[in-house]
Amino acid sequence: MAPLFVRLWEQADVATEPGRVKRIRSRHVGSLSVRAITLLLEENPRTRVVVYQAADGTTQERLQELAHRIARGTVDGPARVRHLRAAT
């Protein structure tokens, strides 16, 4: 990680924008509703981290199924996924 980001993160010098729900259509698991949460570095607001969380239980189940399919190598498509882990 970039040293500036690590330092600001450890200082809790990070602000969040209100999350909004995005709808995504996956050809592998169907419709997904995810909440996009953007973290802004107050020292440099042009630097941001976007985290997507399941907005409902159905989406959580579908994302878990998608993660399992990716891990098994049964998902094809243009995106190359090297590592996907569930949030704890």
Secondary structure, 3 states (H helix, E strand, C coil): CCHHHHHHHHCCCEEECCCEEEEEEECCCEEEEEEEEEEEECCEEEEEEEEEEECCHHHHHHHHHHHHHHHHCCCCCCCCCCCCCCCC
